[in-house]
Amino acid sequence: MDSLTRTVGIRSIYILLPLFLPLSLPAQVGIGGGVASIGESVQKAGGEFESLFEKGGEELTYEDISGEVGLYGMVGGKMSLGGVRLAGEVSYAYFQASRITLTSLTVNDDTTVSATFEVGTSLIPISLGLEYALPIETFHPYVGAYPVYTIVNRTYTHVEGDQISGVENASAGENEFGVGGEVGVEFGVAGTVGLGVRLRYTVMNLFSTREGESSSGLLQLGASLWFGDLFPGEDREEESE
């Protein structure tokens, strides 16, 4: 991940978390992680790779890198607004590098070169939306919907073949704006500490699709620990009994 992506991600955490810290409001802060799968168009990764070259005559072949499984970590916050709650999150998802081969690049009229690169992908989805949770006594199932801005970073690292000046090691990526939906359930662990399990799917480029571009999806399955009480009314009812 390059320095710009890292800086934006860290600043996003600083921006989101203070929204959920006031102690006078029923709120939670949480951390977690899990597995992620990227279902984006292979042509998009190839298109970004082609854009790194100033010469024409490219021909690309590569393995299908959609459906890759990676890992993610997250920090977030939730604040009760009565019947619904405000939920914000910053995640970092990393996917192992896959190989992409440039089979033909015209350097001049009579010279062509070829090379193989590894393309690694990291994503930073930033979301802020609404959730509705059922205040069942022992657990809280919930659903949520969130606008999501995703910072996309890809690194192309030369593995073998001809050295291509300026593209031996390069970064590319187009940030996306879309929407995500989530279902999950929360359990009380001890006091005001809770355990959450969730499944989220994000259409990353729903609002930023370019001409000829297919939809790009991110699936996240994971667990998280939450600190704070989103349902203080339940505690008061138990004490009154």
Beta strands, then each sheet from edge to edge (+ up, - down):
strand 1: 27-38
strand 2: 59-62
strand 3: 68-80
strand 4: 85-108
strand 5: 111-133
strand 6: 139-161
strand 7: 169-172
strand 8: 176-190
strand 9: 193-203
strand 10: 217-227
sheet 1: 2+ 4- 3+ 1- 10+ 9- 8+ 6- 5+
sheet 2: 2+ 4- 3+ 1- 10+ 9- 8+ 6- 7+
end
